[in-house]
Amino acid sequence: MQAIIDWMAQQLSAANGECRRLFHGRGGMVPGYEWLVIDWLPPVAIVRAYKPATPGDVDALVDWLGQQPEVEGIVWQPRGQGGDAEVAVLRGDVAQAHEVVESGLRYRVNALAVQNSGLFLDMRPGRQWVREHAEGLNVLNLFAYTCAFSVAAIAGGARRVVNVDMSSRSLSQGRQNHRLNDQDEADVRYLAVNVLKSWSRVRKPGPYDLVIIDPPSFQPGSFVAVNDYLKVLRRLPELTSPGSRVVLCHNDPKETRDFLEGLMGENLPGFVRLEGFGAGEDFPEPGEQQGLKVTVYQREERLA
């Protein structure tokens, strides 16, 4: 367990007041603790358990976190353990919602959420890529969730962003995220629709210079990647123009990077792969094809 504490100390220092993953057990970096994840949403640490466990199983880690001056609250979050498992505050007073900073941008999160807190920390490199490449572009953000990609795009000088998500509640939080970053005057639009059933509405503000596709891997009733991702990819020719770029995201550890690249090669040969990357250094994995996969494509001048 000392190895975990040593790693968390490094990550807490590297965070420098911004959000970060303190321990990524799911990457297999410490055998026996693949079930454990610890996220840092300053000033709150969230201990996530992906198997039946109790805080007593990691009491040394909780004690260490409680001794760090920057940690004002510690939350225990059981994942995938049925309706009886409940989120619990282990230390301090934790607000229902607070603001965190990533790369100088502000986002509203909920450290007491049963599942997702409002910001996926592994996508930090993806948001940074968008921020660096969005200047002057018309951007489509599919499966927008709380619009973190949109905030990054506007910060990078995007001309317009269209956010699409089934959840109007998530998009409402996205509006708050834009306001937190003084982006009230930016051309940001929100479509609370099922993208698979609303292509005419999605297409109308296009064509888009940059399309971001970051869907859930498995959400029965709305999107299952192995069945539905191709339905989205096949719409790219009508959503883009020559030279447009597409950011494809997939976070199912059971699938390799070949899953999406195979779909693109077989169905959209007019789009050329530019680059691929994964999560940040705070998400150590045994290989590039584990966990999050992000691949960037560009549409050629002519499509076959």
C-alpha positions in Angstrom: 0.0 0.0 0.0 3.0 2.3 0.4 3.5 2.2 -3.4 0.0 3.7 -3.8 0.7 6.4 -1.2 4.0 7.3 -2.9 2.2 7.5 -6.3 -0.6 9.7 -4.9 1.9 12.0 -3.3 3.5 12.5 -6.8 0.1 13.1 -8.4 -1.1 15.5 -5.7 2.0 17.6 -6.2 1.7 17.5 -10.0 -1.9 18.6 -9.8 -0.9 22.0 -8.5 -4.4 22.8 -7.4 -6.1 21.4 -10.5 -8.2 18.2 -10.8 -6.3 14.9 -11.5 -6.5 11.2 -11.0 -4.4 10.3 -7.9 -4.5 6.5 -8.4 -5.6 4.5 -11.4 -5.8 1.0 -10.1 -7.8 -0.1 -13.1 -4.6 0.2 -15.2 -3.1 -2.6 -13.3 -0.2 -0.6 -11.9 -0.5 -2.2 -8.4 -1.6 -5.9 -8.5 -4.5 -6.6 -6.2 -5.9 -3.0 -6.4 -7.3 -3.1 -9.9 -10.7 -2.3 -8.3 -9.6 1.0 -6.8 -9.6 4.5 -8.3 -9.0 7.8 -6.5 -9.9 11.1 -8.1 -8.9 14.5 -7.0 -11.5 17.2 -7.5 -10.0 19.9 -5.3 -10.5 20.1 -2.4 -12.2 16.7 -2.4 -10.7 13.2 -3.0 -13.1 10.6 -4.3 -12.3 6.9 -3.5 -14.1 4.8 -6.1 -14.5 1.0 -5.4 -15.3 -1.2 -8.4 -15.9 -4.3 -6.3 -17.7 -5.0 -3.0 -15.4 -3.4 -0.5 -15.5 -1.1 2.5 -13.4 2.0 3.4 -11.7 -0.2 6.0 -10.0 -2.0 3.1 -8.1 1.1 2.3 -8.0 2.8 5.7 -4.2 3.6 5.4 -4.9 5.5 2.1 -7.8 7.4 3.7 -5.7 8.3 6.7 -2.9 9.6 4.4 -5.3 11.6 2.4 -6.8 13.1 5.5 -3.4 14.3 6.6 -2.8 16.3 3.5 -3.5 20.0 4.1 -5.1 20.5 0.6 -7.6 17.7 1.2 -10.7 19.1 2.9 -13.1 16.2 2.1 -13.0 12.5 1.3 -15.8 10.6 -0.4 -16.4 6.9 -0.7 -18.2 5.9 -4.0 -19.1 2.2 -4.6 -19.4 1.5 -8.4 -21.5 -1.3 -10.0 -22.5 -2.8 -6.7 -26.3 -2.6 -6.9 -28.8 -0.3 -5.2 -27.7 -1.0 -1.7 -24.3 0.6 -2.1 -24.3 4.3 -1.1 -22.0 7.2 -1.5 -20.6 8.2 1.9 -18.5 11.2 3.2 -15.6 9.8 5.1 -13.9 13.0 6.1 -14.8 16.7 6.1 -17.8 18.6 4.8 -18.5 18.0 1.1 -20.8 20.3 -0.9 -23.3 18.9 -3.4 -21.5 20.8 -6.1 -18.3 22.9 -6.4 -15.9 24.2 -9.1 -12.6 22.7 -10.2 -9.9 23.8 -12.6 -8.4 22.0 -15.5 -5.7 23.7 -17.7 -6.9 27.0 -16.4 -10.6 26.4 -17.3 -13.3 26.0 -14.7 -15.9 23.2 -14.5 -18.8 22.5 -12.1 -18.7 19.0 -10.5 -20.6 17.0 -8.0 -18.4 15.0 -5.7 -21.4 13.3 -4.2 -22.8 11.9 -7.4 -23.7 8.2 -7.5 -21.8 7.7 -10.7 -20.2 10.5 -12.9 -19.1 13.7 -11.2 -19.5 15.9 -14.3 -16.0 15.8 -15.8 -14.2 12.8 -17.2 -10.6 13.3 -16.1 -9.0 10.9 -18.6 -10.1 13.2 -21.5 -7.8 16.0 -20.4 -5.4 15.4 -23.4 -8.4 15.3 -25.8 -9.8 18.6 -24.5 -6.3 20.1 -24.8 -6.0 18.9 -28.4 -9.4 20.5 -29.3 -8.3 23.8 -27.6 -5.2 23.9 -29.6 -6.9 23.2 -33.0 -10.3 25.0 -32.7 -9.5 28.5 -33.7 -12.0 29.9 -36.2 -13.8 26.5 -36.6 -17.4 25.5 -36.6 -17.5 22.6 -34.1 -19.9 19.8 -33.6 -19.7 18.2 -30.1 -21.7 14.9 -30.1 -22.6 13.2 -26.8 -21.6 16.5 -25.2 -22.5 15.6 -21.6 -21.6 18.7 -19.6 -19.9 20.4 -22.6 -16.3 20.3 -21.4 -15.1 19.9 -25.0 -17.2 22.9 -25.9 -15.6 25.0 -23.2 -12.2 24.0 -24.4 -13.1 24.7 -28.0 -14.4 28.2 -27.2 -11.3 28.9 -25.1 -9.3 27.9 -28.2 -11.1 30.5 -30.4 -13.8 28.3 -32.1 -16.3 30.4 -34.1 -19.3 28.2 -33.1 -20.0 25.1 -31.1 -23.1 22.9 -31.4 -23.5 20.6 -28.4 -25.8 17.5 -28.8 -26.8 15.3 -25.9 -30.0 13.4 -24.9 -29.8 14.9 -21.4 -31.1 18.4 -21.1 -29.9 18.4 -17.5 -26.3 17.7 -18.6 -26.6 20.5 -21.2 -27.9 22.8 -18.6 -24.7 22.1 -16.6 -22.8 22.8 -19.8 -24.3 26.3 -19.9 -23.1 26.8 -16.4 -19.6 25.7 -17.4 -19.5 28.2 -20.2 -20.6 31.0 -17.8 -17.9 30.0 -15.3 -15.4 30.7 -18.0 -16.9 34.1 -19.1 -18.0 32.6 -22.4 -21.6 33.9 -22.2 -21.2 35.9 -25.5 -19.8 33.0 -27.5 -21.9 31.3 -30.2 -22.7 28.1 -28.3 -25.8 26.0 -29.2 -27.5 23.2 -27.3 -29.6 20.4 -28.8 -31.2 18.0 -26.3 -32.0 15.2 -28.7 -31.2 11.6 -29.5 -28.5 12.0 -32.1 -29.4 8.7 -33.8 -32.9 10.0 -34.5 -32.3 13.7 -35.1 -29.8 14.0 -37.9 -31.6 16.7 -39.8 -31.4 19.0 -36.8 -27.8 18.2 -36.2 -26.9 18.7 -39.8 -28.6 22.1 -40.1 -25.9 24.3 -38.5 -23.2 22.6 -40.5 -21.1 21.7 -42.4 -18.6 21.4 -39.5 -14.9 21.9 -39.6 -14.4 19.8 -36.5 -16.6 16.9 -35.2 -16.0 15.4 -31.7 -17.6 12.0 -31.1 -17.3 10.9 -27.4 -20.2 8.5 -26.7 -20.7 6.1 -23.8 -19.5 2.6 -24.5 -22.5 0.8 -23.1 -25.7 2.6 -22.3 -28.6 0.3 -23.2 -31.6 2.2 -24.6 -29.5 5.1 -26.0 -26.1 4.0 -27.3 -24.1 0.7 -27.4 -20.8 1.3 -29.1 -20.4 -2.1 -30.8 -23.9 -1.6 -32.4 -24.3 2.1 -32.8 -20.9 3.8 -33.4 -21.0 2.9 -37.1 -24.4 4.6 -37.4 -22.7 7.9 -36.3 -19.6 7.4 -38.5 -21.7 6.9 -41.6 -23.1 10.4 -41.2 -19.7 12.1 -41.3 -19.8 12.8 -45.1 -23.0 14.9 -44.7 -21.7 16.7 -41.6 -18.3 17.7 -42.8 -16.6 19.3 -45.8 -13.2 18.7 -47.4 -10.4 19.3 -44.8 -12.7 18.8 -41.8 -11.2 16.9 -38.9 -12.9 14.3 -36.7 -12.0 13.4 -33.1 -13.1 9.8 -32.3 -13.2 8.7 -28.7 -13.7 5.2 -27.2 -13.2 4.2 -23.6 -14.1 0.5 -23.5 -11.0 -1.4 -22.2 -12.3 -4.6 -23.8 -11.8 -3.0 -27.3 -8.5 -2.1 -28.8 -7.8 0.9 -31.0 -8.5 -1.4 -34.0 -12.2 -1.3 -33.3 -12.7 2.3 -34.5 -9.9 2.3 -37.0 -11.3 -0.8 -38.6 -14.7 0.8 -38.9 -13.2 3.9 -40.5 -11.0 2.0 -42.9 -13.9 -0.2 -44.1 -16.6 2.4 -44.3 -15.0 5.8 -44.7 -11.8 5.4 -46.7 -12.0 9.1 -47.6 -11.0 10.0 -44.1 -7.3 9.8 -43.3 -5.9 9.0 -39.9 -3.7 11.8 -38.5 -2.8 10.8 -35.0 -3.9 8.8 -31.9 -3.4 9.2 -28.2 -4.8 8.2 -24.9 -5.3 9.5 -21.4 -2.9 11.6 -19.4 0.1 10.5 -17.5 -2.0 10.2 -14.4 -3.7 7.2 -16.1 -0.8 4.7 -16.4 -1.8 1.7 -18.5 0.3 -1.4 -19.6 -0.3 -0.5 -23.3 -1.6 2.2 -25.6 -4.6 0.1 -26.5 -6.0 -0.1 -23.0 -8.6 2.3 -21.5 -9.3 5.5 -23.4 -8.5 5.7 -27.1 -8.6 9.0 -29.1 -8.0 9.0 -32.8 -8.0 12.1 -35.1 -9.0 11.8 -38.8 -9.2 14.3 -41.6 -11.5 14.3 -44.6 -9.7 14.3 -47.9 -10.6 16.8 -50.7 -12.7 14.2 -52.4 -14.7 11.3 -51.1 -15.1 8.1 -53.2 
